[in-house]
């Protein structure tokens, strides 16, 4: 929610700094400053920074509130290179299962559109480094620890559902829920975010 509110405000502020007007942003006009922002790495970089910053901020404040030391989120028990390899293979398998589920839903005619955005170096940096760390801090760190007070199963299921919803589209949502369940399970098993960050 923080990221969704801050991102448009940051874009508008950037537009004001560039050409002194935000009217083109609201009118859908793709000229001038709007085109510059949308067609450059600025847009994606801003999005990455705000999303990663929001994840870390909420996780830090939340962990402080529940008196969970951050160092304690990364100490592992019963975790090895072989386990890491197994978990990563399971994560890749779950990705293929999610793709199949999405393909079936699309084929059945749910009216779902599928877009394939260009993958840039910035997207890869966020997807492979920033997102695993910041999203795991938030979801399997603060939220899982907080919700597990009710029960471990409740914490794993709810964080997986929230993780899927956070991605904002059906394709990534399916993957988010499936992988979120698995990530929650391995965090509980090893009492650490290290395995989940690696799989993510």
N, C-alpha and C positions, 0 to 999 in steps of 0.2 A: 504494500500500500504506500509506504514511504517513497519507494522508487517510482511508482506510477504517478505520484503527485509531483515529485521533484523534477522528473525528466522533462515534461513540457515546460515547466518554469525555467529550467536551465536553457532549453532551446530558445525560448522567447527572450531571455536575457542576452543570450549570444547574438540573436538577431538584432536586438536593440543596439548592441555594441558595434555590429557590423554595418548596418545601414539606417539605424534610427527608427525603423518601423517594424511592426509585427503583423500588419494587415495581410501581407502576402502569405504568411503562415496559415492564417485562418481561412483565407480564400482558396487555398489549394494551389496557389500560383507557384510554379516551379521555376522561377527566374531569380536572378540576382543572388542575394544572400542565402535564400532558401535552397536554391540549386547547389550552391557552394557547400552548404552544410550537408545536404542529403547525399551528394555524390562524392563525398570525401570521407576519410576516416574519422573526421570530427564527430559525426553523428554516432557511430558505433563506439568510439572511445568514450564519449560522454555517457552513453547508455551503460557501458561496462563499468565505468567508475562509479556511477550512481548506484547501480544494482549491487556491485561488490561492497561499496561503502555502506549501503543500507543493511545488507546481510550482516556485516561485521559489527556495525553499531548496535543492531537489535540483539545479536548474539552476546556481545560484551555486556551490554546493560542487563540483559536477561540473566546471564550467568552470575553477574554481580548480585542481582536481586535474589536469586535462589542459592547464593553462596557456593557456587560451583567454581573452583579454581580452574583457569584455562589449562594449565599444565596437566591437570588430572584428566582432561579430555583426550590426551594423546598417549598416555602410558598404556602399553599393550600387555596382555597376558595371553600366553599360548598362541603366539602368532609367528609364523616363519615365512621364508621365501616361497616354499612349496604351497602353503595356504594362500599366500598372496596370488600366486599363479592360478590356483584353482578358483579363487573368488573372481579374478579378472575374466577367466573363461566363462564362468557362470554369468557375469555381467554382460559379456558380449552375446551369449546365448539369449539372455532376456531381451536384449535390443532386437534381435531377429524375431523373437516371439511378438514383441510389440509391433514391429513392421508388418508381420503377417496379420495380426489382429486389425491393424489399421487398414490394410489392403482389403480384407474381407468386409469391413464396415463400408469402405468406399465403394466396393463392388456391389454390395447389396443396395446401394443407392440412397445413402443417408444425406446426400447433397453436400458432402464434404469436399472442399477444394484442397489441393496439395500444391504448395509452392516450394521451390527449391532456390533459396537465396544463394547468391555468390558467397563462396567461402574465402575470406581474406585472412591474412596473417593475424590481424587483430581478433577476428572471430575465433581462430584456432587458439590464440593466447588466452582469451577469456574462457573458452569451452574446456580447454585442457589443463589450465592452471588456476585461474582466478575462481571460476565457478565451483570446481570441486572443493577448494579450501573454504571459500566463504559460504557456500550453500550447506556444506556439511557442518560448519560451525553453527549455523542457524538451525537447520532441521534436525540433524542427528546429535548436535551438541545441546544447545539450550532447550529447544522444543521437546526433544525426546526425553531428556532428563526431567523436564517439568511435567510432561504428560504421563510419564511412567510412575508418578506418585499414585495415580489412579490404579494402573496396572501396566505391566510391561507390554502386554499384547495391545492394549488400548493405545499406548504411546507409539508403538510401531505402526499400527494401522492408521491412526490419525495423522501422523507426520508424513506417511506415504501419500495419503490423500491430499494433504496440503501441498506437498512437493509436486504432485501431478498437476494440481490446480494452478500453482504458481507459474507453470510454464506457458499457460495461456492459449494453448491450442490442443486439438484432439490428439494429433500424432505424438507430440512430446508428452502430453498428459498421460496417455496409456503407458508409455515408457517410464515416465516419472513415478507412477503408482507401482508398477511391477518392480522396478529397480529400487524404489524407496522401501518396499517391504523387505527386500534382500539386504539393503544397506542397514536398515534398522536391526535386522537379525544379527548381522555380523558385528555391529557396534555393541549390542547387548552381550554377545558371546565373548568378545575380546575386551570389553569395557574400554574401548578406545576409538577415536575417529581416524586413526591412521589407516586401517584396512578400508574403511568406506571412502576415504579421500583417494586412495589408490584405485579402487574399482570405479569410482565416479570419473 
